[in-house]
Amino acid sequence: MSELIVVTCSGISNTGRLTGQAVNAFMQRHPGVFERHIPAADISDGLSSDSEVVVIEGCPDCCSCKKLNALGVLPVLHITATDLGIEKRGVDEPAFAEIEILSSELRKALKRL
């Protein structure tokens, strides 16, 4: 059985930080769904060939997917915060409502897998 790993944006903007906060909130509410959470900055070629990867990006730059593609890894699910109407606002703090929106979208998307 393959392991399910979530990779999040590691940018310093509000949307980049939002991805990690939303995944942490999701993992607290739904323990055991993901084997690991890896920030994009920590991606290495150590991903197992049987890993399924879910990517949560902050913006359309898709830095996480670019790093994964360089390793030959394609995500089974890709969500971008700005596609959900969340605005990129520089280094502002992510709002609680934005964390809830992204975490909820992750839950819905995983049900469709």
VOTORMI-499059 format. One record per residue (C-alpha): residue in three letters; x, y, z. Coordinates in nm, 3 decimals, always signed. Example, Ala and Ser with C-alpha at 12.3 -4.5 7.8 and 13.67 -1.06 7.14 Angstrom:
<zamis>
<zami resn="Ala" x="+1.230" y="-0.450" z="+0.780"/>
<zami resn="Ser" x="+1.367" y="-0.106" z="+0.714"/>
</zamis>
This chain:
<zamis>
<zami resn="Met" x="+0.000" y="+0.000" z="+0.000"/>
<zami resn="Ser" x="+0.136" y="+0.342" z="-0.088"/>
<zami resn="Glu" x="+0.186" y="+0.619" z="+0.162"/>
<zami resn="Leu" x="+0.005" y="+0.950" z="+0.121"/>
<zami resn="Ile" x="+0.233" y="+1.251" z="+0.162"/>
<zami resn="Val" x="+0.132" y="+1.617" z="+0.158"/>
<zami resn="Val" x="+0.373" y="+1.878" z="+0.024"/>
<zami resn="Thr" x="+0.308" y="+2.244" z="+0.097"/>
<zami resn="Cys" x="+0.442" y="+2.571" z="-0.034"/>
<zami resn="Ser" x="+0.731" y="+2.706" z="+0.168"/>
<zami resn="Gly" x="+0.703" y="+3.068" z="+0.057"/>
<zami resn="Ile" x="+0.704" y="+3.354" z="+0.305"/>
<zami resn="Ser" x="+0.392" y="+3.527" z="+0.174"/>
<zami resn="Asn" x="+0.060" y="+3.487" z="+0.352"/>
<zami resn="Thr" x="-0.050" y="+3.224" z="+0.099"/>
<zami resn="Gly" x="+0.273" y="+3.027" z="+0.137"/>
<zami resn="Arg" x="+0.247" y="+3.018" z="+0.516"/>
<zami resn="Leu" x="-0.125" y="+2.950" z="+0.489"/>
<zami resn="Thr" x="-0.063" y="+2.615" z="+0.320"/>
<zami resn="Gly" x="+0.136" y="+2.478" z="+0.612"/>
<zami resn="Gln" x="-0.109" y="+2.612" z="+0.869"/>
<zami resn="Ala" x="-0.408" y="+2.467" z="+0.684"/>
<zami resn="Val" x="-0.243" y="+2.125" z="+0.655"/>
<zami resn="Asn" x="-0.149" y="+2.129" z="+1.024"/>
<zami resn="Ala" x="-0.512" y="+2.212" z="+1.113"/>
<zami resn="Phe" x="-0.633" y="+1.933" z="+0.882"/>
<zami resn="Met" x="-0.391" y="+1.678" z="+1.029"/>
<zami resn="Gln" x="-0.499" y="+1.764" z="+1.385"/>
<zami resn="Arg" x="-0.863" y="+1.708" z="+1.291"/>
<zami resn="His" x="-0.800" y="+1.403" z="+1.072"/>
<zami resn="Pro" x="-0.500" y="+1.214" z="+1.211"/>
<zami resn="Gly" x="-0.363" y="+0.929" z="+1.006"/>
<zami resn="Val" x="-0.471" y="+1.054" z="+0.662"/>
<zami resn="Phe" x="-0.118" y="+1.162" z="+0.569"/>
<zami resn="Glu" x="+0.198" y="+0.971" z="+0.651"/>
<zami resn="Arg" x="+0.408" y="+1.287" z="+0.630"/>
<zami resn="His" x="+0.391" y="+1.661" z="+0.568"/>
<zami resn="Ile" x="+0.688" y="+1.802" z="+0.378"/>
<zami resn="Pro" x="+0.740" y="+2.173" z="+0.309"/>
<zami resn="Ala" x="+0.854" y="+2.222" z="-0.052"/>
<zami resn="Ala" x="+1.188" y="+2.362" z="+0.066"/>
<zami resn="Asp" x="+1.262" y="+2.022" z="+0.223"/>
<zami resn="Ile" x="+1.177" y="+1.806" z="-0.079"/>
<zami resn="Ser" x="+1.454" y="+1.567" z="-0.164"/>
<zami resn="Asp" x="+1.490" y="+1.266" z="-0.384"/>
<zami resn="Gly" x="+1.409" y="+1.052" z="-0.078"/>
<zami resn="Leu" x="+1.044" y="+1.015" z="-0.175"/>
<zami resn="Ser" x="+0.946" y="+0.652" z="-0.207"/>
<zami resn="Ser" x="+0.843" y="+0.533" z="-0.552"/>
<zami resn="Asp" x="+0.514" y="+0.411" z="-0.407"/>
<zami resn="Ser" x="+0.431" y="+0.743" z="-0.242"/>
<zami resn="Glu" x="+0.123" y="+0.932" z="-0.352"/>
<zami resn="Val" x="+0.173" y="+1.306" z="-0.319"/>
<zami resn="Val" x="-0.085" y="+1.575" z="-0.252"/>
<zami resn="Val" x="+0.036" y="+1.930" z="-0.322"/>
<zami resn="Ile" x="-0.102" y="+2.243" z="-0.160"/>
<zami resn="Glu" x="+0.034" y="+2.555" z="-0.332"/>
<zami resn="Gly" x="+0.001" y="+2.912" z="-0.217"/>
<zami resn="Cys" x="-0.010" y="+3.076" z="-0.559"/>
<zami resn="Pro" x="+0.009" y="+3.002" z="-0.933"/>
<zami resn="Asp" x="+0.392" y="+3.001" z="-0.926"/>
<zami resn="Cys" x="+0.354" y="+2.630" z="-0.831"/>
<zami resn="Cys" x="+0.699" y="+2.604" z="-0.671"/>
<zami resn="Ser" x="+0.616" y="+2.273" z="-0.502"/>
<zami resn="Cys" x="+0.511" y="+2.107" z="-0.827"/>
<zami resn="Lys" x="+0.821" y="+2.238" z="-1.004"/>
<zami resn="Lys" x="+1.042" y="+2.075" z="-0.741"/>
<zami resn="Leu" x="+0.846" y="+1.750" z="-0.758"/>
<zami resn="Asn" x="+0.848" y="+1.746" z="-1.138"/>
<zami resn="Ala" x="+1.228" y="+1.778" z="-1.132"/>
<zami resn="Leu" x="+1.227" y="+1.452" z="-0.934"/>
<zami resn="Gly" x="+0.982" y="+1.287" z="-1.174"/>
<zami resn="Val" x="+0.697" y="+1.294" z="-0.920"/>
<zami resn="Leu" x="+0.344" y="+1.387" z="-1.028"/>
<zami resn="Pro" x="+0.090" y="+1.474" z="-0.759"/>
<zami resn="Val" x="-0.237" y="+1.284" z="-0.731"/>
<zami resn="Leu" x="-0.401" y="+1.605" z="-0.609"/>
<zami resn="His" x="-0.305" y="+1.970" z="-0.653"/>
<zami resn="Ile" x="-0.478" y="+2.260" z="-0.476"/>
<zami resn="Thr" x="-0.380" y="+2.628" z="-0.504"/>
<zami resn="Ala" x="-0.494" y="+2.874" z="-0.235"/>
<zami resn="Thr" x="-0.533" y="+3.166" z="-0.476"/>
<zami resn="Asp" x="-0.768" y="+2.955" z="-0.692"/>
<zami resn="Leu" x="-1.003" y="+2.950" z="-0.392"/>
<zami resn="Gly" x="-1.029" y="+3.329" z="-0.385"/>
<zami resn="Ile" x="-0.758" y="+3.379" z="-0.123"/>
<zami resn="Glu" x="-0.553" y="+3.687" z="-0.206"/>
<zami resn="Lys" x="-0.178" y="+3.700" z="-0.188"/>
<zami resn="Arg" x="-0.102" y="+3.992" z="+0.047"/>
<zami resn="Gly" x="+0.273" y="+3.994" z="+0.091"/>
<zami resn="Val" x="+0.388" y="+3.907" z="+0.440"/>
<zami resn="Asp" x="+0.051" y="+3.959" z="+0.611"/>
<zami resn="Glu" x="-0.052" y="+3.683" z="+0.850"/>
<zami resn="Pro" x="-0.293" y="+3.424" z="+0.711"/>
<zami resn="Ala" x="-0.645" y="+3.478" z="+0.844"/>
<zami resn="Phe" x="-0.818" y="+3.204" z="+1.043"/>
<zami resn="Ala" x="-1.100" y="+3.201" z="+0.786"/>
<zami resn="Glu" x="-0.845" y="+3.134" z="+0.510"/>
<zami resn="Ile" x="-0.701" y="+2.841" z="+0.705"/>
<zami resn="Glu" x="-1.053" y="+2.701" z="+0.735"/>
<zami resn="Ile" x="-1.127" y="+2.750" z="+0.363"/>
<zami resn="Leu" x="-0.811" y="+2.570" z="+0.254"/>
<zami resn="Ser" x="-0.840" y="+2.291" z="+0.511"/>
<zami resn="Ser" x="-1.203" y="+2.233" z="+0.414"/>
<zami resn="Glu" x="-1.116" y="+2.224" z="+0.043"/>
<zami resn="Leu" x="-0.846" y="+1.967" z="+0.116"/>
<zami resn="Arg" x="-1.099" y="+1.748" z="+0.297"/>
<zami resn="Lys" x="-1.347" y="+1.772" z="+0.007"/>
<zami resn="Ala" x="-1.079" y="+1.701" z="-0.254"/>
<zami resn="Leu" x="-0.949" y="+1.396" z="-0.069"/>
<zami resn="Lys" x="-1.300" y="+1.249" z="-0.065"/>
<zami resn="Arg" x="-1.303" y="+1.272" z="-0.445"/>
<zami resn="Leu" x="-0.977" y="+1.075" z="-0.482"/>
</zamis>
